Amino acid sequence: MAEVQEAVHAGLLRNRAFLAVWAAQILSQTAANAVTSALIILVAELTHSNTSSSFLILLAIIPAVLFGIGAGVLVDRTDRRFVLVLTNALRGVAVLPLLFAGTSLTTAYVVNFLVAAVTIFFVPAESATIPGIVRRRDLLVANSLFTFTFNGSFLLGFIILAPIAVSLYGFDFLWSVIAAMFGISSLLCATLPPSPPPQKAAHLISAELAERAFTETRQGISEAFHYLRATPLVTWAMVYIALTYTLIAVAGALGPGFVREVLKLGERNVVVLVAPAGIGVVLGLGLLNVVGSRISRANAIGTGLLVVGLALLALAAARPFAEVFASRLGGVLGEALPLFVGMISVTALFFGLAYAFITVPAMTLLQEQLRDDIRGRVFGVLNVLVSIFSLLPLIFVGPIADVWGVAPVFVLAAVVVFGVWFGGRAVRLKSSLK
């Protein structure tokens, strides 16, 4: 919560425009993550297929690859307040077919793609708005706070809101809440001051300008990669962050199938997996605040990676043990069900705790180590890394899980985690000695 304390000292929490766009970010990003999470559960219920769930998450990632650069260009040519209002309103409208037209597989896929595609335009418009409403000396604090709540909205929407709301109240209730959250976000953004694009001569908006923008973008990315090659600690921090997001995407795709195959329960009961993971993240954040001064960031990351790898192996081992018990009890776990639910929930709790121990120190390392003049480009590369790292595994994990079950996927993920732990060990040890 250091970001909030810094925001108080900087006076940002008395800035009405900042509070409006910040609240809009929290509401809309939480809602967008909740859409994806709930649709994963819905698609799993409709198809009982891990491949279908993987494809759904792919549809949420593909827009970042297709529209990422173009979205930033469009935002620079348009009133940013208008973009913020419109993108939130469009996402609210995009959810309505789920509420009024039924929950078919096609509807789920289309809605998920549309929400993800529109979100690609919201994020750069939001980032570009902040310098216009915040004093220059407060920009670092403002961006730090937005980064903190951006990650928090993933936890709140994907891991907490959607699974619990669907389990307790059903899909229609959640769709109504999500549409309302987008609507309120749109109204909040409407209170912002106008943010028109810089006035440029008409002849500049041409192919020549587009070519120059492309050249500058390519040069910026090249500089970022040169910088990363010279700073292995920063490079590995980015790898750790990309890895954790990839693991969350894979776990999200396979979670409903895991509950169905291992616990022999309906897909909506995925809450027994994701709720403990969310609690683990919260506990991990609290624990980091307590022991953060006594453990180096590198050691925290190394410990987190080992715990995540062991948790994945434990989840992989749960299925064969459950099948042995179920085969003796006519296909159900019977009296052994509470034991297996408890074991899996505890494992998920440690997974969430370890996730916090990896992501937070890694992000802090990036903030500390990056030069101001390179920070934006490196975070741009990070976004590409997260998209690519998430995209490639999702192409394969669904079909593998459908053919051989979820256990081999978790074993493979554990092998990757241990490989990353070993690969970055020398850099972590070197940094912890400083």
Secondary structure as GFF3:
##gff-version 3
##sequence-region A 1 434
A	DSSP	alpha_helix	2	10	.	.	.	ID=ss1
A	DSSP	three_ten_helix	12	14	.	.	.	ID=ss2
A	DSSP	alpha_helix	16	47	.	.	.	ID=ss3
A	DSSP	alpha_helix	50	76	.	.	.	ID=ss4
A	DSSP	alpha_helix	80	100	.	.	.	ID=ss5
A	DSSP	alpha_helix	105	133	.	.	.	ID=ss6
A	DSSP	three_ten_helix	136	138	.	.	.	ID=ss7
A	DSSP	alpha_helix	139	154	.	.	.	ID=ss8
A	DSSP	pi_helix	155	161	.	.	.	ID=ss9
A	DSSP	alpha_helix	162	169	.	.	.	ID=ss10
A	DSSP	alpha_helix	171	190	.	.	.	ID=ss11
A	DSSP	three_ten_helix	202	204	.	.	.	ID=ss12
A	DSSP	alpha_helix	207	230	.	.	.	ID=ss13
A	DSSP	alpha_helix	232	262	.	.	.	ID=ss14
A	DSSP	three_ten_helix	267	270	.	.	.	ID=ss15
A	DSSP	alpha_helix	271	291	.	.	.	ID=ss16
A	DSSP	alpha_helix	297	328	.	.	.	ID=ss17
A	DSSP	three_ten_helix	334	336	.	.	.	ID=ss18
A	DSSP	alpha_helix	337	369	.	.	.	ID=ss19
A	DSSP	alpha_helix	375	404	.	.	.	ID=ss20
A	DSSP	alpha_helix	406	423	.	.	.	ID=ss21
A	DSSP	alpha_helix	425	432	.	.	.	ID=ss22
###
